[in-house]
Amino acid sequence: MHHNDSATIGILDLRRSYRVCCAVLIGFLAGAAQAEEQPTAAMMAPVHGLVAFMSNLRRGEQPAVFARRGLCILENFAPYLFCGQQAAADWSAGFRAHAAEGDLTELTATFGTAHDFGQSGRRVYFSLPTTWTGRTQGKRFEEHGAWSFVLEQDDGGWRIVGYGWGVTAYSETPR
């Protein structure tokens, strides 16, 4: 009878150890998920510069945040894809037309925590949850989406070599 009690205690100790190990592993994995790598302030600078350009649209100004070569932009306004030597100028003209057509004013963007950050040499990728707010045709709007960026580092800092915008939710509030 004493032998069975020792075996039972041993099994209980083993189960308890197993539960503790599982709890520690789950805690570690949860902590690792929360500590996802993020773009640096220098990497975010061209993103903030792009938002400033889109929010202000000063006459004659062109965004200085794009790479000089290989730029490709996927947007939700025609012609939707802006690639090649004239990509920045074509995108700028397209966005100005889009903003004028929608009578976009008071544009602001807020960002969530970046996801899927990766770096390879002088290039980085990340997906950035974004909420745009402002007015369209005088009505308040809120547009949620994800901006996926590829940045490239050159002598002048980080530049946008590509991005794609995707709307995930949109709402308007009557005047």
C-alpha positions in Angstrom: 0.0 0.0 0.0 2.9 2.3 0.7 4.3 1.6 -2.8 1.0 2.7 -4.4 0.9 6.0 -2.4 4.4 6.8 -3.6 3.5 6.1 -7.2 0.4 8.3 -6.9 2.4 11.1 -5.3 5.0 10.8 -8.1 2.3 11.0 -10.8 0.7 14.0 -9.1 4.1 15.7 -8.9 4.7 15.0 -12.6 1.3 16.4 -13.6 1.9 19.5 -11.5 5.3 20.0 -13.1 3.8 19.6 -16.5 1.1 22.2 -15.7 3.7 24.7 -14.4 5.8 24.2 -17.6 2.8 24.7 -19.8 1.8 27.9 -17.9 5.3 29.3 -18.2 5.5 28.5 -21.9 2.1 30.1 -22.6 3.1 33.1 -20.6 6.4 33.4 -22.6 4.6 33.0 -25.9 1.9 35.6 -24.9 4.7 38.0 -23.9 6.5 37.4 -27.2 3.4 38.2 -29.2 3.0 41.5 -27.3 6.6 42.5 -28.0 6.3 42.3 -31.8 9.2 44.3 -33.4 8.1 47.8 -34.5 9.5 50.3 -37.1 11.8 52.9 -35.7 11.0 56.6 -35.5 13.3 57.1 -38.5 11.3 54.5 -40.5 8.0 56.1 -39.6 9.2 59.5 -40.7 8.3 59.1 -44.4 4.9 57.7 -43.3 4.2 60.8 -41.2 5.5 62.9 -44.1 3.1 61.2 -46.5 0.2 61.9 -44.0 1.2 65.5 -43.8 1.3 65.9 -47.6 -2.2 64.2 -47.9 -3.6 66.3 -45.1 -2.4 69.7 -46.3 -2.2 69.4 -50.2 -0.2 72.7 -50.6 -0.3 74.0 -54.2 2.8 73.0 -56.1 4.2 70.8 -53.4 5.1 67.2 -54.1 5.8 64.6 -51.5 9.5 64.0 -50.8 9.0 60.7 -49.1 9.2 58.3 -52.1 12.1 56.3 -53.5 13.6 57.7 -56.7 13.5 54.3 -58.4 11.2 51.3 -58.3 8.2 53.0 -56.7 4.9 51.3 -56.9 1.7 52.3 -55.1 -1.7 50.5 -54.8 -4.5 52.8 -53.9 -8.3 52.9 -53.8 -8.7 55.7 -56.3 -8.2 55.5 -60.1 -6.2 54.4 -61.8 -5.4 52.3 -58.6 -1.9 51.3 -59.5 0.9 53.9 -59.8 4.3 52.4 -60.8 7.4 53.5 -62.7 9.4 56.6 -63.3 6.3 58.9 -63.0 4.6 57.0 -60.1 5.1 59.8 -57.5 3.8 62.5 -59.9 0.9 60.4 -61.1 -0.1 59.4 -57.6 0.1 63.0 -56.4 -2.2 64.1 -59.3 -4.5 61.2 -58.6 -4.8 61.9 -54.9 -5.4 65.6 -55.6 -8.2 64.7 -58.0 -9.6 62.2 -55.5 -9.5 64.8 -52.7 -11.1 67.4 -54.9 -13.9 65.0 -56.0 -14.7 64.0 -52.4 -14.2 67.6 -51.1 -11.9 66.0 -48.5 -11.0 68.4 -45.6 -9.7 68.1 -42.1 -7.8 64.9 -42.8 -6.0 63.2 -39.9 -4.6 59.7 -39.5 -3.9 57.7 -36.4 -2.0 54.5 -36.4 -2.3 51.3 -34.4 0.6 48.9 -33.6 2.5 47.8 -36.7 2.4 44.1 -37.6 4.5 41.7 -39.5 7.7 43.8 -39.3 10.6 42.4 -41.3 13.9 43.7 -42.4 16.2 42.5 -45.1 19.3 44.6 -45.7 18.3 48.2 -46.6 14.6 47.3 -46.9 11.8 46.9 -44.4 8.2 45.8 -44.5 5.3 46.4 -42.1 1.6 46.5 -42.0 0.1 49.5 -40.2 -3.5 49.7 -39.0 -4.7 53.2 -39.8 -7.8 55.3 -39.2 -8.4 58.3 -41.3 -10.9 60.9 -40.2 -12.1 64.2 -41.7 -14.9 65.6 -43.8 -16.2 64.6 -47.2 -18.8 66.7 -48.9 -19.2 68.4 -45.5 -20.0 65.2 -43.6 -17.7 63.7 -41.0 -16.2 60.3 -42.1 -14.1 57.6 -40.5 -12.2 55.2 -42.7 -10.3 52.2 -41.2 -7.8 50.3 -43.1 -4.3 48.8 -43.4 -1.4 50.4 -45.0 1.3 47.9 -46.0 4.7 49.6 -46.6 8.0 48.7 -48.1 10.7 51.2 -47.2 14.2 51.5 -48.5 17.1 53.2 -46.8 19.3 55.5 -48.8 21.8 58.2 -47.9 19.0 60.6 -47.1 17.1 58.2 -44.7 14.2 55.9 -45.3 12.0 56.3 -48.4 8.8 54.6 -49.4 9.4 52.2 -52.3 5.9 50.8 -52.2 2.7 50.8 -50.3 -0.8 49.4 -50.6 -3.9 50.8 -49.0 -6.9 48.7 -48.2 -10.1 49.9 -46.6 -11.6 47.6 -44.0 -14.5 49.8 -42.7 -16.0 53.2 -43.6 -18.7 55.3 -42.1 -20.1 58.8 -42.5 -22.0 61.0 -40.1 -24.7 63.4 -41.5 -23.9 67.1 -41.5 
